């Protein structure tokens, strides 16, 4: 969906990434425009180092491009959207510095703008990482929809940076104002987090996994993955296997431990996830795997993979959608060799078997319980 965001100084044509004419979700919302309007009305100086954290689709970075902001994001898709939106609106190629959550943040931060992420853990990690560069003169403003900002969000800002308050709500959006206190005694950053897996989950039973902040279900093994681990395909000796949407990499690691000759590729659009998968795999299975941050299987050659294992998300920020799952399934079909298999874990009510039948012409139920199904589709 191509839409125009109006700010006090200009309008910007913005789209999400990847662009899809059927996508009716905007690349910006009231939280973005509220923040931008506040910066103008408050006369905030943007002459120093401006850092934008967790920008959704590059709306804030694009609107502030004349000030050469530094964007920090966990999302490959956000970076691609930002590049496209900067170009779409005539900004120079170097109009913004694009960093990932795995990169070192700027040494000095004069204006810190935070789009509150869905994951409180990711926010905690980023505030801890940015804190050394924040000084008492730093302007810190957060923004989000009312439903995204909780008491725990405000307490986190206070615990890591300093006294915090909120604005009145406008169009269901709210701002967060934080006054940095350099003498604040803060606890160490708790991320990344590591824990031992329970027994009864096959090859990875009792193994230690690493979770960087923001990875799904970072403090425990989620029940869907647990169910999948109990029903993984076997006999992948020498085959090329993709753990698509790998999260902390526990599924791909389990396959590698069961079949050491398998060539495993871990793929996720989250930099935090791929970093987690790399550490989990290397701690338990050694070397030899590949790790890719990207847009699903877009960059994988057609008919080059024997097996894809996938636990697709069904949320995009606050929106419930099957768009991501559909793109993952389509990408898997393109990447699989004839006879190659896609294995999917999902909630029963999502009806993934219908999508697989449309794409592959077949869908087999491998296992099920009251909540989940494991499905298998074969590329003909």
LUMFINU-856499 format. One record per residue (C-alpha): residue in one letter; x, z, y. Coordinates in steps of 0.02 Angstrom, whole numbers, plus 32768, in hexadecimal, padded with zeros to 4 digits. Layout:
<pts>
aXZY/...
</pts>
This chain:
<pts>
x800080008000/x80497FCC80A8/x800F803B8135/x8046806681E4/x807581158218/x805A813A82D0/x80D481AF8328/x80E481DE83E1/x8168815683FA/x814080C98381/x80DF808B82EA/x813580718244/x8102800381B2/x812180698115/x810C8050805B/x812E80B37FBE/x81A880767F3A/x819980127ED0/x81207FAE7F3A/x807C7F8B7EE2/x7FE77F3B7F3A/x7F737F9E7EC7/x7FBD80437F02/x7F4480907F7F/x7FB081297FA4/x8004812E804F/x80BE8146806B/x809D81CF80EB/x801D82558113/x7FE582CF8199/x807783448174/x80F382BC81A7/x809A828F8249/x807F83478276/x813A8368826A/x816A82CD82CE/x80EC82F78356/x812F83A9835F/x81E1836C8378/x81A88307840E/x8135838A845B/x81B584178446/x824183B08491/x82B183D083FB/x835F83888416/x838E830F838C/x843C82EB83CB/x8497834E8346/x8497833E8288/x83E38323824F/x83C283458197/x831E83128143/x82FC8365809A/x827E83288018/x82398299807F/x81B4824C800E/x81C68190802C/x823C818D80C1/x81B6819E8147/x8212822781A7/x82BD81D68191/x827B812E81CD/x822381778264/x82C281D58296/x833B8148826E/x837781398323/x83C281E8830E/x842681BA8272/x83DA823F8201/x842082778159/x839C827080D0/x83AF82DD8035/x833E82B47FA2/x833382CF7EE7/x82D5822B7ED0/x831F817F7EB0/x827681347EDE/x827981907F85/x832481497FAC/x82EC80987F82/x824D80AE7FEA/x82B480EE807B/x832A805A8076/x82977FE28070/x8238803A80FC/x82D18041816C/x82EB7F868155/x82327F62816A/x82347FB78214/x82D17F638253/x834A7FF68241/x84017FD38225/x84477FE68175/x84A8808181AC/x841780CF820D/x840C815F8192/x848381B4811A/x843081BF8070/x8469824E8001/x842982907F5C/x840C83457F2D/x84AC83397EC6/x851683087F5D/x856E83847FCF/x84FF83A48068/x85428394811B/x85B9841D8153/x8552843881F1/x8496842A8207/x844D842D82B7/x839A83F9828D/x8354841981DF/x82AE83C781B6/x826383F4810E/x81D2839C80BC/x819C84268044/x81B483E47F92/x814084057F01/x81C8846A7EAC/x81EE85137EFC/x828D85197E94/x82CB84777EE0/x82A984BC7F8E/x8306855B7F62/x839E84FB7F24/x83A3848A7FBD/x83928517803A/x842185747FE4/x848D84D87FE6/x846784B5809E/x8476856980DA/x8534856680F9/x851C84D78175/x848B852881D1/x84B4858E826D/x844F85FA82E3/x842E85658354/x83EB84F882C8/x833784C082DC/x82DF84D58235/x8231848B821F/x81D68472817B/x81388410815F/x80B783F880D7/x800083F280B2/x7FAA849C80B4/x7F96849A7FF7/x805484827FE4/x80898517804F/x807685C38001/x80AF86738028/x813C86587FAB/x817585C18012/x8182862880B1/x81D986B78059/x8259863D8014/x828685FE80C3/x829486B380FE/x82FE86E7806A/x837B8659807A/x837D862D8134/x832286AA81A2/x827D86E081F4/x81F1866481D3/x814286438216/x80C285B88209/x805D854E8280/x7FA385378288/x7F6084B5820F/x7F3B8406824E/x7EEA838281E0/x7F0E83F4814B/x7FC783F68175/x8034848681AE/x80E284A081F6/x8161852581CA/x81D4856B8250/x827085C68218/x82F1861D8287/x839A8621822E/x83F686C78229/x84AE86B38202/x84C1876A81D0/x843D875C8148/x847187A680A2/x843487268023/x843D87297F67/x84A586A47F0D/x845285FE7EE3/x840586157E35/x840E855B7E0C/x843685087D96/x83DF85737D14/x840E85797C5C/x83B185BE7BC6/x83B585B67B09/x833085517AB0/x82C185AA7A31/x82CB85907976/x825885147921/x827D847E7990/x82EC841B791B/x839F83EB7944/x83A1844479EC/x836384ED79AC/x83C9857679FD/x842884FC7A6B/x8446851B7B25/x83F684A67BA5/x842284927C5D/x839B84807CE2/x83C084547D95/x833C84897E12/x82A1841B7E16/x82A983E47D60/x820083F57D0A/x81E7849E7CB5/x829984D37CE0/x828E85877CA2/x824B85677BF3/x822584E07B73/x817C84947B9E/x80FE848A7B12/x80F183CD7B16/x81AC83B47AFC/x81AA843A7A75/x812483D87A18/x818483347A2B/x8225838379EB/x81CA83B1794B/x819782FA792F/x822A8292796A/x825181EC7914/x82E381F2789B/x835E81747856/x839D812978FA/x844D811078B6/x84AA8099792A/x840D806E798D/x83FD806C7A4A/x838680F77A7F/x8342811E7B2C/x830481CA7B61/x829481897BEC/x8265820B7C6F/x82E882787C1C/x82D383187C81/x835683937C42/x8384831C7BB4/x8350838A7B23/x82F482FD7AC8/x8382827F7AD2/x83FD83077AA1/x839583307A07/x8396827979D3/x8453826F79ED/x8470830B7984/x840382C978F7/x8455821C78FA/x850482257947/x851B8169793C/x8484814779AA/x84AB81047A59/x844381717ACD/x841981477B81/x83CC81CD7BF0/x836281897C80/x830481E17D0B/x82DC81C07DC1/x830F82747DEA/x83C582957E11/x83AA834B7DDF/x836483177D37/x83F282A17D0B/x847283247D3E/x841883A07CCC/x841383237C3C/x84CC82FE7C4D/x84FA83B77C44/x848183DB7BB5/x84C083497B4E/x857983697B6B/x856884227B42/x851583FB7A9B/x8543834D7A62/x85E783227AB7/x860282777B07/x85C981C57AED/x851D81C07B3D/x84ED81637BDD/x849281AC7C73/x843081497CF3/x83D1817B7D90/x835780EE7DB1/x82AB80A47DB3/x827F80B67CFC/x82C480287C91/x82C87FAA7D20/x83847F8C7D12/x838A7F867C53/x839E7ED77C06/x83057E967BA9/x83007EAE7AED/x83997F1E7AEC/x83517FC47AAE/x83167FFE7A02/x82B9809D7A30/x826F80E77ACF/x8232819B7AD1/x81C781CA7B66/x816A82607BAD/x811F820E7C48/x80E882707CE2/x8035825E7D1C/x805082A07DCC/x80A1824E7E64/x80BB82DD7EDE/x800983227EEF/x7FB082877EAD/x7F7782757DF9/x7F9A81C47DC0/x7FC4815F7D25/x802A80E17D89/x80D1812A7D55/x80A281327C9D/x8065807E7CA0/x810880437CEF/x816E80A57C70/x810E805B7BDF/x811D7FAB7C27/x81D77FC17C44/x81ED80007B93/x81957F6A7B49/x82067EF57BAB/x82A57F537B79/x827C7F667AC0/x82B87EEB7A3F/x82367EA079C8/x82117F2B794D/x824A7FAE79CA/x81DF804879E3/x819B80AD7A75/x817281637A4D/x810681BF7ACD/x80D182757ADE/x803A82977B4C/x7FA183007B68/x7F1182C77AF9/x7E9B82A87B8B/x7F0F82297BE0/x7EE0819F7B66/x7F8F81557B57/x7F5F81037AB2/x7EEF808A7B12/x7F7B80587B88/x7FF3803F7AF7/x7F777FD07A9B/x7F627F657B36/x801E7F507B49/x805D7F4E7A96/x7FC17F1D7A35/x7FD57FBA79CB/x7FDE807879D6/x7FF780F17947/x7FD381AB794C/x806F8204790B/x803882B87927/x7FB9831B7989/x7F7F83CB79B0/x7EF684117A1F/x7F5283DC7ABE/x7FD083527A9B/x7FE582AF7A3E/x808582567A09/x8069819A7A06/x80D1810A79C3/x80C6805579FC/x812C7FC579B2/x81697F2E7A13/x81327E9579B2/
</pts>
